[in-house]
Amino acid sequence: MDYATCHDLIDAHYLDSLTTLALVAELEEAFDVTIPTVEIIPANFNSAEAMWTMVVRLQEEG
């Protein structure tokens, strides 16, 4: 699996709900952001690019 180019991590069931929640915790710790519940949607977790875009946006929002 090439996670750098995959765009259906949630939709194709590569990530389940528990894995997604663990990933949220890891992203919050690694990038010093808080990911609100409303941001935990497939569009934000279907690809590494989408996750990065969300993290950068949350960092900018402060």
C-alpha positions as CSV (number, residue, x, y, z in Angstrom):
1,M,0.0,0.0,0.0
2,D,1.4,3.4,-1.0
3,Y,-0.1,5.7,1.6
4,A,1.4,8.7,-0.1
5,T,-0.9,8.3,-3.1
6,C,-4.0,6.5,-1.5
7,H,-7.1,8.7,-1.5
8,D,-9.6,6.2,0.0
9,L,-8.2,5.2,3.3
10,I,-11.6,5.5,5.0
11,D,-13.8,4.7,2.1
12,A,-11.9,1.5,1.2
13,H,-11.9,0.5,4.9
14,Y,-8.1,0.6,5.3
15,L,-8.8,2.7,8.5
16,D,-11.5,1.7,10.8
17,S,-13.0,3.9,13.5
18,L,-10.6,2.8,16.3
19,T,-7.6,3.3,14.0
20,T,-8.9,6.7,13.0
21,L,-9.3,7.7,16.7
22,A,-5.8,6.5,17.4
23,L,-4.5,8.5,14.4
24,V,-6.3,11.6,15.7
25,A,-4.5,11.3,19.1
26,E,-1.1,10.8,17.3
27,L,-1.7,13.8,15.0
28,E,-2.8,16.0,18.0
29,E,0.4,15.1,19.9
30,A,2.8,15.2,17.0
31,F,1.6,18.6,15.6
32,D,0.3,20.2,18.8
33,V,-3.3,20.7,17.5
34,T,-6.7,19.8,18.8
35,I,-8.9,18.0,16.2
36,P,-12.5,18.8,17.0
37,T,-15.1,16.0,16.6
38,V,-16.7,17.8,13.7
39,E,-13.3,17.4,11.8
40,I,-13.3,13.6,12.1
41,I,-15.0,13.0,8.8
42,P,-13.9,10.8,5.9
43,A,-12.9,13.8,3.8
44,N,-10.2,14.8,6.3
45,F,-8.9,11.2,6.7
46,N,-9.2,9.6,3.2
47,S,-5.5,10.5,2.4
48,A,-2.3,11.6,4.0
49,E,-2.7,14.8,1.9
50,A,-6.1,15.5,3.4
51,M,-4.8,14.9,6.9
52,W,-1.9,17.2,6.4
53,T,-4.2,19.9,4.9
54,M,-6.4,19.6,8.0
55,V,-3.5,19.8,10.4
56,V,-2.1,22.9,8.7
57,R,-5.5,24.6,8.7
58,L,-6.0,23.8,12.4
59,Q,-2.5,25.1,13.2
60,E,-3.2,28.4,11.4
61,E,-6.6,28.8,13.1
62,G,-4.7,28.5,16.4
